[in-house]
C-alpha cells in the first residue's frame, strides 16, 4: 500500500510541475523474480522514479521504454526473460531466474486514468481489487491496461466498457474481493491480472514513553496508519511524536471511542502502567482484534489475564491466540530501537500469515501467488 501512496503523491507533484508520466506495473511473473506481480513504479519524463519493479536491475531499461511510451502515448508490454542470454544480464545482479512481464502505461490528464484507480484503493477502508488487462501473445495488439477498481463498495472503470469480456472480468474481480485472493485469468487473447490489495495496517500504540518513539518511526517508514494513545498530555505531543497520524489523550475506558477498529488493526500495550493496561485490555478483548502485543515478561501477562478472569471478563481461545506477550520476535533485542524492530517484524509476520523464520530454511518460493 505504501508504494501506491508514494506513487499517487509523486504523480500529483508531477502534474503541478507539468511533467508527463508513465506507470510501470509488474503484471505477470513466471519463475523467480525480485518483485511479484503488483509491483509498480511511476516514471516522469525527466527520469524521476517512484516505487520499484525490481531490485534495480530493470529500472534503467524500463525508464528508456517509459520515455518512449510517454512520447507515443501508447501502452507497451515489456518482457524480461532472465533465463535468456541477453536479458539475463539485467537480472544477474539479483540471481533472477524467471520471466517478468511489465506493462508500461502513459498517464493522461483525464477524469479516469490508472492513477485515479490507485487513488480509490488508498481511500478504501477495507480490501480492494485492481484489474490490469494485457496481451502477452500479440505485442502489436492494444494493451487495455489498468481498467477496473473495486473499492468501498463502488466500481470505478477506465475503459472497461470497451472490452467485450467486461462482464466476465467484473465477475472475477468481485470473486477476488470476496475470496481476498489475486489471480491471473485468460480471456480469449487477453490476460487479466486481478489483484486483491490488502488494507493498510493500523498500529495503535498504547503508551507515549520514550520506547514508543522508535516504534512509531519504524512503522511510519512502512507507511502504516499510526495512532498513539496515552492519558498524559505532556508526553503525547507532536514534538515527541511527529510520525503518527493521530494522537489520542484519553483514559483507558474511553480510549477506544476514538479508534476505528478493523481486522488489520494491531495494538501494542507499552505504557509501563499496569493498571492502565489492565483497564484498556478489559475494554479491548471483547472486540477481538487481530493482534494485541504486550510489552513485558510473560508473568505480567499471566497476572493481567488472571485478574481479568477473576473480575468476570471472559478470555476466549481466540483472545489467547491473538495476544502476543512478550511482544516481538526473538532477535536478541536490548535497546528500544531493537525492541521496536522486533515488534514491527512480528506484526508484519502475523498479518502476512508467516512464521518469521529465516528465509534460508524456506523450501518453497518466497513470493507465493
Buried (B, 14 or more C-beta within 10 A) or exposed (E): BBBBBBBBEBBEEBBEEEBBBBBBBBBBBEEBBBBBBBBBBBBBBEEBBBBBBBBEBBBEBBBEBBBEBBEEEEBBBBBBBBBEEEBBEBBEEBEBEBBBBBBBBBBEEEEBBBBBBBBBBBEBEBBBBBBBBBBBEEEEEBBBBBBBBBBEEEBBBBBBEEBEBBEBBBEBBBBBBEEEEBBBBEBEEBBBBBBBBEBBBBBBBBBBBEBBBBBBBBBBEBBBBBBBBBBBEEBBEEEBBEBBEBBBBBEBEEBBEBBEBEEBBBBBBBBEBEEBBBBBBBBBBEEEBBBBBBBBEEEBBEBBBEBBEEEEBEBEEEBEEBBBBBBBBEEEBEEBBBBBBBBBBBBBBBBEEEEBEEEEEEEEEEBEE
